[in-house]
Amino acid sequence: MNRRAHIRFKLQTPFFVELSLYQVQGKELRSHSQRVLLRDISLGGCSFATHLRLPIRNDVEWQVVLQLGHYTAKPGFIVLHCGHEDGLLIYGGRWVMTGLERQAFQYRFHEYMRLALVASPSIHRLYKKVMDRRDDRGFERLDVTS
């Protein structure tokens, strides 16, 4: 699956996830988890910031524990690229899931993002502007019904 085919959501508030080593070359390993800062997330993958140095290999699978409201997701993750920003290492990659896991994750992810967007103050300000479009002449030209 192409991870760039999905819309990425850059989170406005800090969102920490637990990252742990899951398997190397098909052999399951369990490691202690480390909290990392999630930068953006999509149905295809995510990116996060950390001080850890992680290998960029296709045979190393990580497990990310995400708390999406009342639902805890534990998708597999393969690191595809690394960068530097503000003294931190920025890693990005794609999820590794079965079809059933992907379907459950997609449902919970959409529900969580809907709740996060509805609760966002900037979305409320936009809704208010759209509702009060008579106050802002800029929205009248976008209104195709009048």
C-alpha positions in Angstrom: 0.0 0.0 0.0 1.3 3.5 -0.9 1.4 5.5 2.4 1.4 8.8 0.5 -2.0 8.0 -1.1 -3.6 9.0 2.2 -4.2 12.4 3.7 -1.8 13.1 6.5 -3.0 14.8 9.7 -0.6 17.0 11.5 -1.7 17.1 15.1 -2.1 20.4 16.9 -1.5 19.1 20.4 1.4 16.8 21.4 0.5 13.2 20.8 2.9 10.6 22.3 2.9 6.9 21.3 4.8 4.0 22.7 7.4 2.5 20.3 9.0 -0.9 20.8 10.9 -3.4 18.7 8.6 -6.2 17.5 10.6 -8.4 15.1 13.8 -8.7 13.1 14.1 -10.8 10.0 10.8 -12.6 10.9 11.9 -13.5 14.4 9.7 -12.0 17.1 11.5 -10.0 19.7 10.0 -8.0 22.5 11.7 -4.9 23.8 11.0 -2.2 26.3 8.9 0.7 24.9 10.0 4.3 24.4 7.7 7.3 24.2 8.1 9.2 21.0 6.3 12.3 19.7 4.0 11.7 16.8 4.2 14.4 14.2 1.7 13.3 11.6 -0.5 10.3 11.0 -2.5 8.8 8.1 -4.0 5.5 7.2 -0.8 4.6 5.3 1.7 5.4 8.1 3.1 8.1 10.4 6.1 10.1 11.3 7.5 10.7 14.7 10.4 12.6 16.5 12.8 11.0 18.9 16.4 11.0 20.1 16.7 7.3 19.4 18.8 6.1 16.4 16.7 3.5 14.6 17.8 1.3 11.7 16.2 2.0 8.3 15.7 -1.6 7.2 12.7 -3.5 5.7 13.3 -6.5 7.8 13.0 -4.7 11.1 9.4 -4.2 12.3 8.4 -1.9 15.2 5.2 -1.8 17.1 3.5 1.5 17.8 0.9 1.7 20.6 -1.6 4.4 19.8 -4.4 5.5 22.1 -7.2 6.7 19.8 -9.8 7.8 22.3 -11.0 4.6 24.1 -9.5 2.4 21.5 -5.8 1.2 21.7 -4.3 0.3 18.4 -1.0 -1.7 18.1 0.0 -1.6 14.4 3.3 -2.8 13.1 5.6 -0.1 11.6 8.5 -0.2 9.2 10.8 2.8 9.1 11.4 4.1 5.6 13.3 7.4 6.0 15.0 9.6 8.5 15.7 13.3 8.8 16.8 15.9 11.3 14.8 18.8 12.8 15.4 20.9 15.9 18.0 18.5 17.3 15.7 15.5 17.0 15.6 12.6 14.5 12.5 12.5 12.4 11.4 9.0 11.2 8.7 8.2 8.8 7.3 4.9 7.6 4.3 2.7 6.8 2.0 0.5 8.8 2.2 -3.3 8.5 -1.3 -4.8 9.0 -3.4 -7.6 7.8 -6.6 -6.7 5.9 -8.8 -7.2 9.0 -6.5 -5.1 11.2 -6.4 -2.4 8.6 -10.2 -2.3 8.4 -10.5 -2.0 12.2 -7.8 0.6 12.4 -9.4 2.6 9.6 -12.7 2.7 11.4 -11.2 3.7 14.7 -8.9 6.2 13.1 -11.7 7.9 11.2 -13.8 8.1 14.3 -10.9 9.6 16.4 -10.0 12.2 13.7 -13.7 13.2 13.4 -13.8 13.8 17.1 -10.5 15.6 17.2 -11.5 17.9 14.3 -14.9 18.6 15.7 -13.3 19.6 19.1 -10.7 21.8 17.4 -11.0 25.5 18.2 -9.8 26.5 14.7 -12.6 24.4 13.2 -15.1 26.1 15.4 -13.9 29.5 14.3 -14.2 28.4 10.7 -17.7 27.1 11.2 -18.7 30.4 12.9 -17.2 32.4 9.9 -19.1 30.2 7.4 -22.3 30.5 9.4 -21.9 34.3 9.7 -20.9 34.7 6.1 -22.8 37.9 5.8 -20.3 39.5 8.2 -17.4 38.5 5.9 -17.9 39.4 2.3 -15.2 36.8 1.2 -17.6 33.9 1.8 -20.4 35.3 -0.4 -18.4 34.6 -3.6 -17.9 31.0 -2.4 -21.7 30.6 -1.9 -23.1 29.0 -5.1 -26.7 28.8 -3.8 -27.3 32.6 -3.7 
